[in-house]
Amino acid sequence: MVLSIITITFNNFSELKGTLDSIPKLEFIESVVVNGGDCPQTKEFLKSYKGKSISEKDNGIADAFNKGIKLASGDLLMFLNSGDILIDPSYLVNAREQFLINKKIDFVHSNLVLKDASRTDLFMRPTFSHLGRGMPYLHPTMIVRKKIFDSVGMFNLNYKIAMDFDFIVRLKKKELSGYYVKEGFPIAMDGSGKSITKEGKAIRECFTILKENKELSIQNLLGYFQRYILFGGRKFLAFSGQSDLLLKIKARKHSR
């Protein structure tokens, strides 16, 4: 059972190199790189890269993800974006074993360390909450069976930031089964990605996604507005010069 790790990159060679260096050289792992930028260093590096790669313009993150899916030959897929780091390679081995043991499992997921803009480590765990509150699972940790894209569809090109949330919504509507690895924090996520730096836009996209998927239940609506209010509160603290207080709140909430 082959695991294809898809890494998308756009003009950030040093981050790409760090991500690829963190991927272990195991016989069941295939590395797939989708380069949508015009960085000469990245293109030159990929010419001799031992994994699979493609360098061409794309129509955003969702399009790059889809190109990676089509290029991958593995039975299992993982999306480790340029700048994200695999901290614990044993997570891949353990996840693969779970898929081999239980044929009913559609995906495996776990916890991650978010590298905040202040470079503070925030230890994130999946919320398992209703969809109005956002992602119930942490997408960078998810390892999924490739065949589930046949039933839920590919990433939606209409979404520029929250395409992973749209995927999760469709996954949950199909009632697909996941396995949670609660021990450890195997992935370090780069906190400079669009889902973090453009959080407001991402949240608004999530509302559109809920609406288009007919998931605007009372529970999800209440959860969504709660999420937006909390986002507004964080923005207010940052704007009013209370960044240190905001960081303390985050660090306390997301402690190890």
Contacts in CASP RR format, 6 or more apart in sequence:
PFRMAT RR
TARGET T0000
AUTHOR 0000-0000-0000
METHOD contacts of the structure
MODEL  1
MVLSIITITFNNFSELKGTLDSIPKLEFIESVVVNGGDCPQTKEFLKSYK
GKSISEKDNGIADAFNKGIKLASGDLLMFLNSGDILIDPSYLVNAREQFL
INKKIDFVHSNLVLKDASRTDLFMRPTFSHLGRGMPYLHPTMIVRKKIFD
SVGMFNLNYKIAMDFDFIVRLKKKELSGYYVKEGFPIAMDGSGKSITKEG
KAIRECFTILKENKELSIQNLLGYFQRYILFGGRKFLAFSGQSDLLLKIK
ARKHSR
1 28 0 8 1.000
1 74 0 8 1.000
1 75 0 8 1.000
1 76 0 8 1.000
1 96 0 8 1.000
1 99 0 8 1.000
1 100 0 8 1.000
2 28 0 8 1.000
2 29 0 8 1.000
2 30 0 8 1.000
2 73 0 8 1.000
2 74 0 8 1.000
2 75 0 8 1.000
2 76 0 8 1.000
3 28 0 8 1.000
3 29 0 8 1.000
3 30 0 8 1.000
3 74 0 8 1.000
3 75 0 8 1.000
3 76 0 8 1.000
3 77 0 8 1.000
3 78 0 8 1.000
3 92 0 8 1.000
3 95 0 8 1.000
3 96 0 8 1.000
3 143 0 8 1.000
4 29 0 8 1.000
4 30 0 8 1.000
4 31 0 8 1.000
4 32 0 8 1.000
4 72 0 8 1.000
4 73 0 8 1.000
4 74 0 8 1.000
4 76 0 8 1.000
4 77 0 8 1.000
4 78 0 8 1.000
4 146 0 8 1.000
5 23 0 8 1.000
5 29 0 8 1.000
5 30 0 8 1.000
5 31 0 8 1.000
5 32 0 8 1.000
5 78 0 8 1.000
5 79 0 8 1.000
5 80 0 8 1.000
6 32 0 8 1.000
6 34 0 8 1.000
6 65 0 8 1.000
6 68 0 8 1.000
6 69 0 8 1.000
6 71 0 8 1.000
6 72 0 8 1.000
6 77 0 8 1.000
6 78 0 8 1.000
6 79 0 8 1.000
6 80 0 8 1.000
7 16 0 8 1.000
7 19 0 8 1.000
7 20 0 8 1.000
7 31 0 8 1.000
7 32 0 8 1.000
7 33 0 8 1.000
7 34 0 8 1.000
7 79 0 8 1.000
7 80 0 8 1.000
7 81 0 8 1.000
7 82 0 8 1.000
8 33 0 8 1.000
8 34 0 8 1.000
8 35 0 8 1.000
8 36 0 8 1.000
8 61 0 8 1.000
8 64 0 8 1.000
8 65 0 8 1.000
8 68 0 8 1.000
8 79 0 8 1.000
8 81 0 8 1.000
8 82 0 8 1.000
9 15 0 8 1.000
9 16 0 8 1.000
9 33 0 8 1.000
9 34 0 8 1.000
9 35 0 8 1.000
9 36 0 8 1.000
9 37 0 8 1.000
9 42 0 8 1.000
9 81 0 8 1.000
9 82 0 8 1.000
10 35 0 8 1.000
10 36 0 8 1.000
10 37 0 8 1.000
10 64 0 8 1.000
10 82 0 8 1.000
11 37 0 8 1.000
11 38 0 8 1.000
11 39 0 8 1.000
11 42 0 8 1.000
12 39 0 8 1.000
12 82 0 8 1.000
12 83 0 8 1.000
13 39 0 8 1.000
13 41 0 8 1.000
13 42 0 8 1.000
13 45 0 8 1.000
15 82 0 8 1.000
15 83 0 8 1.000
15 190 0 8 1.000
16 33 0 8 1.000
16 42 0 8 1.000
16 45 0 8 1.000
16 82 0 8 1.000
16 83 0 8 1.000
17 45 0 8 1.000
18 83 0 8 1.000
18 85 0 8 1.000
19 80 0 8 1.000
19 81 0 8 1.000
19 82 0 8 1.000
19 83 0 8 1.000
19 84 0 8 1.000
19 85 0 8 1.000
19 86 0 8 1.000
20 31 0 8 1.000
20 33 0 8 1.000
20 49 0 8 1.000
22 85 0 8 1.000
22 86 0 8 1.000
22 87 0 8 1.000
23 29 0 8 1.000
23 31 0 8 1.000
23 80 0 8 1.000
23 86 0 8 1.000
24 86 0 8 1.000
24 89 0 8 1.000
24 92 0 8 1.000
26 89 0 8 1.000
26 92 0 8 1.000
26 93 0 8 1.000
28 96 0 8 1.000
29 92 0 8 1.000
30 51 0 8 1.000
30 52 0 8 1.000
30 72 0 8 1.000
30 73 0 8 1.000
30 74 0 8 1.000
31 49 0 8 1.000
31 50 0 8 1.000
31 51 0 8 1.000
31 52 0 8 1.000
32 51 0 8 1.000
32 52 0 8 1.000
32 53 0 8 1.000
32 68 0 8 1.000
32 71 0 8 1.000
32 72 0 8 1.000
33 46 0 8 1.000
33 49 0 8 1.000
33 51 0 8 1.000
33 52 0 8 1.000
33 53 0 8 1.000
33 54 0 8 1.000
34 53 0 8 1.000
34 54 0 8 1.000
34 58 0 8 1.000
34 64 0 8 1.000
34 65 0 8 1.000
34 67 0 8 1.000
34 68 0 8 1.000
34 71 0 8 1.000
35 42 0 8 1.000
35 43 0 8 1.000
35 46 0 8 1.000
35 53 0 8 1.000
35 54 0 8 1.000
35 55 0 8 1.000
35 56 0 8 1.000
36 55 0 8 1.000
36 56 0 8 1.000
36 57 0 8 1.000
36 58 0 8 1.000
36 64 0 8 1.000
37 55 0 8 1.000
37 57 0 8 1.000
42 55 0 8 1.000
43 55 0 8 1.000
46 53 0 8 1.000
46 55 0 8 1.000
52 71 0 8 1.000
52 72 0 8 1.000
52 73 0 8 1.000
54 67 0 8 1.000
54 68 0 8 1.000
54 71 0 8 1.000
58 64 0 8 1.000
58 67 0 8 1.000
59 157 0 8 1.000
60 157 0 8 1.000
60 160 0 8 1.000
61 155 0 8 1.000
61 160 0 8 1.000
61 161 0 8 1.000
61 163 0 8 1.000
61 194 0 8 1.000
62 154 0 8 1.000
62 155 0 8 1.000
62 156 0 8 1.000
62 157 0 8 1.000
62 158 0 8 1.000
62 159 0 8 1.000
62 160 0 8 1.000
62 163 0 8 1.000
63 155 0 8 1.000
63 157 0 8 1.000
65 79 0 8 1.000
65 154 0 8 1.000
65 155 0 8 1.000
65 163 0 8 1.000
66 154 0 8 1.000
66 155 0 8 1.000
66 157 0 8 1.000
69 77 0 8 1.000
69 146 0 8 1.000
69 149 0 8 1.000
69 154 0 8 1.000
72 146 0 8 1.000
74 146 0 8 1.000
75 99 0 8 1.000
75 145 0 8 1.000
75 146 0 8 1.000
75 147 0 8 1.000
76 95 0 8 1.000
76 96 0 8 1.000
76 99 0 8 1.000
76 143 0 8 1.000
76 144 0 8 1.000
76 145 0 8 1.000
76 146 0 8 1.000
77 143 0 8 1.000
77 144 0 8 1.000
77 145 0 8 1.000
77 146 0 8 1.000
78 92 0 8 1.000
78 142 0 8 1.000
78 143 0 8 1.000
78 144 0 8 1.000
79 139 0 8 1.000
79 140 0 8 1.000
79 142 0 8 1.000
79 164 0 8 1.000
80 86 0 8 1.000
80 140 0 8 1.000
80 187 0 8 1.000
81 140 0 8 1.000
81 190 0 8 1.000
81 193 0 8 1.000
83 190 0 8 1.000
84 140 0 8 1.000
84 187 0 8 1.000
84 188 0 8 1.000
84 189 0 8 1.000
84 190 0 8 1.000
85 187 0 8 1.000
85 188 0 8 1.000
86 92 0 8 1.000
86 186 0 8 1.000
86 187 0 8 1.000
87 113 0 8 1.000
87 185 0 8 1.000
87 186 0 8 1.000
87 187 0 8 1.000
87 188 0 8 1.000
88 184 0 8 1.000
88 185 0 8 1.000
88 186 0 8 1.000
90 186 0 8 1.000
91 110 0 8 1.000
91 141 0 8 1.000
91 181 0 8 1.000
91 186 0 8 1.000
91 187 0 8 1.000
92 143 0 8 1.000
94 181 0 8 1.000
95 108 0 8 1.000
95 143 0 8 1.000
95 179 0 8 1.000
95 181 0 8 1.000
96 143 0 8 1.000
98 105 0 8 1.000
98 108 0 8 1.000
98 179 0 8 1.000
98 181 0 8 1.000
99 105 0 8 1.000
99 108 0 8 1.000
99 143 0 8 1.000
99 145 0 8 1.000
102 179 0 8 1.000
104 177 0 8 1.000
105 145 0 8 1.000
105 177 0 8 1.000
105 178 0 8 1.000
105 179 0 8 1.000
106 144 0 8 1.000
106 145 0 8 1.000
106 148 0 8 1.000
106 171 0 8 1.000
106 176 0 8 1.000
106 177 0 8 1.000
106 178 0 8 1.000
107 137 0 8 1.000
107 142 0 8 1.000
107 143 0 8 1.000
107 144 0 8 1.000
107 145 0 8 1.000
107 148 0 8 1.000
107 171 0 8 1.000
107 176 0 8 1.000
107 177 0 8 1.000
107 178 0 8 1.000
107 179 0 8 1.000
108 142 0 8 1.000
108 143 0 8 1.000
108 178 0 8 1.000
108 179 0 8 1.000
108 180 0 8 1.000
108 181 0 8 1.000
109 126 0 8 1.000
109 137 0 8 1.000
109 138 0 8 1.000
109 141 0 8 1.000
109 142 0 8 1.000
109 143 0 8 1.000
109 178 0 8 1.000
109 179 0 8 1.000
109 180 0 8 1.000
109 181 0 8 1.000
110 138 0 8 1.000
110 141 0 8 1.000
110 180 0 8 1.000
110 181 0 8 1.000
110 182 0 8 1.000
110 184 0 8 1.000
110 185 0 8 1.000
110 186 0 8 1.000
110 187 0 8 1.000
111 123 0 8 1.000
111 124 0 8 1.000
111 125 0 8 1.000
111 126 0 8 1.000
111 138 0 8 1.000
111 141 0 8 1.000
111 181 0 8 1.000
111 182 0 8 1.000
111 184 0 8 1.000
111 185 0 8 1.000
111 186 0 8 1.000
112 124 0 8 1.000
112 138 0 8 1.000
112 140 0 8 1.000
112 141 0 8 1.000
112 185 0 8 1.000
112 186 0 8 1.000
112 187 0 8 1.000
112 188 0 8 1.000
112 189 0 8 1.000
113 121 0 8 1.000
113 122 0 8 1.000
113 123 0 8 1.000
113 124 0 8 1.000
113 185 0 8 1.000
113 187 0 8 1.000
113 188 0 8 1.000
113 189 0 8 1.000
114 121 0 8 1.000
114 122 0 8 1.000
114 123 0 8 1.000
114 124 0 8 1.000
114 188 0 8 1.000
114 189 0 8 1.000
114 191 0 8 1.000
114 196 0 8 1.000
114 254 0 8 1.000
115 121 0 8 1.000
115 188 0 8 1.000
115 189 0 8 1.000
115 190 0 8 1.000
115 191 0 8 1.000
116 122 0 8 1.000
116 191 0 8 1.000
116 247 0 8 1.000
116 250 0 8 1.000
117 191 0 8 1.000
117 192 0 8 1.000
117 196 0 8 1.000
117 197 0 8 1.000
118 243 0 8 1.000
118 247 0 8 1.000
120 247 0 8 1.000
120 250 0 8 1.000
120 251 0 8 1.000
122 250 0 8 1.000
122 251 0 8 1.000
122 254 0 8 1.000
123 185 0 8 1.000
123 254 0 8 1.000
123 255 0 8 1.000
123 256 0 8 1.000
124 138 0 8 1.000
124 185 0 8 1.000
124 189 0 8 1.000
124 254 0 8 1.000
125 138 0 8 1.000
125 182 0 8 1.000
126 135 0 8 1.000
126 136 0 8 1.000
126 137 0 8 1.000
126 138 0 8 1.000
126 180 0 8 1.000
127 133 0 8 1.000
127 134 0 8 1.000
127 135 0 8 1.000
127 136 0 8 1.000
128 136 0 8 1.000
128 137 0 8 1.000
129 136 0 8 1.000
130 136 0 8 1.000
130 217 0 8 1.000
130 219 0 8 1.000
130 220 0 8 1.000
130 223 0 8 1.000
131 168 0 8 1.000
131 169 0 8 1.000
131 172 0 8 1.000
131 210 0 8 1.000
131 215 0 8 1.000
131 220 0 8 1.000
132 206 0 8 1.000
132 210 0 8 1.000
132 215 0 8 1.000
132 219 0 8 1.000
132 220 0 8 1.000
132 221 0 8 1.000
132 222 0 8 1.000
132 223 0 8 1.000
132 224 0 8 1.000
132 227 0 8 1.000
133 223 0 8 1.000
133 224 0 8 1.000
133 226 0 8 1.000
133 227 0 8 1.000
134 165 0 8 1.000
134 206 0 8 1.000
134 224 0 8 1.000
134 227 0 8 1.000
135 164 0 8 1.000
135 165 0 8 1.000
135 168 0 8 1.000
136 168 0 8 1.000
136 172 0 8 1.000
137 168 0 8 1.000
138 187 0 8 1.000
138 189 0 8 1.000
139 164 0 8 1.000
139 167 0 8 1.000
139 168 0 8 1.000
140 187 0 8 1.000
140 189 0 8 1.000
141 186 0 8 1.000
141 187 0 8 1.000
148 171 0 8 1.000
148 174 0 8 1.000
148 176 0 8 1.000
151 174 0 8 1.000
151 176 0 8 1.000
152 167 0 8 1.000
152 170 0 8 1.000
152 171 0 8 1.000
152 174 0 8 1.000
152 176 0 8 1.000
153 170 0 8 1.000
155 163 0 8 1.000
155 164 0 8 1.000
155 166 0 8 1.000
155 167 0 8 1.000
156 163 0 8 1.000
156 166 0 8 1.000
156 167 0 8 1.000
157 163 0 8 1.000
159 165 0 8 1.000
159 166 0 8 1.000
159 205 0 8 1.000
159 208 0 8 1.000
159 209 0 8 1.000
160 194 0 8 1.000
160 201 0 8 1.000
160 205 0 8 1.000
161 194 0 8 1.000
161 195 0 8 1.000
161 198 0 8 1.000
161 201 0 8 1.000
161 202 0 8 1.000
161 205 0 8 1.000
162 195 0 8 1.000
162 202 0 8 1.000
162 205 0 8 1.000
162 206 0 8 1.000
162 209 0 8 1.000
164 195 0 8 1.000
165 202 0 8 1.000
165 205 0 8 1.000
165 206 0 8 1.000
165 209 0 8 1.000
166 209 0 8 1.000
166 213 0 8 1.000
169 209 0 8 1.000
169 210 0 8 1.000
169 213 0 8 1.000
169 215 0 8 1.000
170 213 0 8 1.000
173 213 0 8 1.000
173 215 0 8 1.000
185 256 0 8 1.000
191 197 0 8 1.000
194 202 0 8 1.000
195 202 0 8 1.000
199 231 0 8 1.000
200 231 0 8 1.000
203 224 0 8 1.000
203 227 0 8 1.000
203 228 0 8 1.000
203 231 0 8 1.000
206 224 0 8 1.000
207 224 0 8 1.000
209 215 0 8 1.000
210 216 0 8 1.000
210 220 0 8 1.000
210 224 0 8 1.000
234 246 0 8 1.000
237 243 0 8 1.000
237 245 0 8 1.000
237 246 0 8 1.000
238 246 0 8 1.000
END
